[in-house]
């Protein structure tokens, strides 16, 4: 039996020319594809270990969006319509239980009141163009108004405000001054009109009132008497007329000329130099308002009114945002630790496969790159899931909170969740980088055993 004839040398050369043997690059690519396919079996373990990453991203995205929405709707809403160059300040106050301590009038420890000397100090501050004092009544007051065929009577507080300050507001009355024997011009706070329109009017079946509808309404002011008590001496009854609606007036007060409150205080035995309750400091331009506020704080004065509420709310938002971010960071750290353990265990289990890759021509760096890419893929998937969950969570919480606030405040509240692409992309970048760093550490340790 004769053996097969050997193939001619020319045929072998022809086949080699037609199908050249794979080069080093082709062998490496094939090896990495094999490694990638075999590594997919361990992905569920890595995904479970990195579950905390998407929780962290979801918390970061939701917290950032809620903080931005609340800042726009509530913090900026408090200051909307007020000139950015104005800062309202009052004597520093501290509370101890039911007692008020500090420099405000009537404080338990007295303190330095806001008198003409301190107003002069404020006017002398760099960057200050004007200072407008305010004074709140400390005597009983009641108001009576005739509107829509009904007589409305309420106890009240008067806030004395100067004509120059009133003139700074858009749509201000032409004159806001008073002399004995004349009608008293009265400014209603915008918040009081909102409360009536959104709360009292629907409940009592009354029509809503626009600012123009209340202009010119007659009111009777009884100073020195209210349902809470009376001042020494006979009450002082004055006729007044609604001159406008203002955001400058405190929500619990009726604005009247400053001279009237000073005169009434003297009439009811509060003589001497007036002790003002607050002052509106006007900076030369909006850019210097923060500098002026800081200088006033150094004089023992603190923000008042909407500025104080906005500052306190801003601090609360910053604290809540930091707390949520801290919880997210804790989840991220725990997830990174679990991912580190899972990545190291997966690399040790795959040592035979990784050794085969090295035999097929893959370098250590290429094997490490493959392991790092797998870990970074887990981080990218977690970031994508976290962004989607954070958007859903923030929208749900923001919608519920807006509905609750609308019912509590009786006014329309806009979106309290404003997605922030910058924060979402930043959280995703941090997550992917953290996952890649964890994968690199596990790959570095595994590559030492590959030779």
Beta strands, then each sheet from edge to edge (+ up, - down):
strand 1: 86-91
strand 2: 93-96
strand 3: 99-102
strand 4: 128-136
strand 5: 141-147
strand 6: 150-155
strand 7: 157-161
strand 8: 184-189
strand 9: 218-223
strand 10: 225-226
strand 11: 229-230
strand 12: 236-246
strand 13: 253-257
strand 14: 278-283
strand 15: 301-303
sheet 1: 6+ 5- 9+ 12- 8- 13+ 7+ 4- 14+ 1- 15+
sheet 2: 2+ 3-
sheet 3: 10+ 11-
end
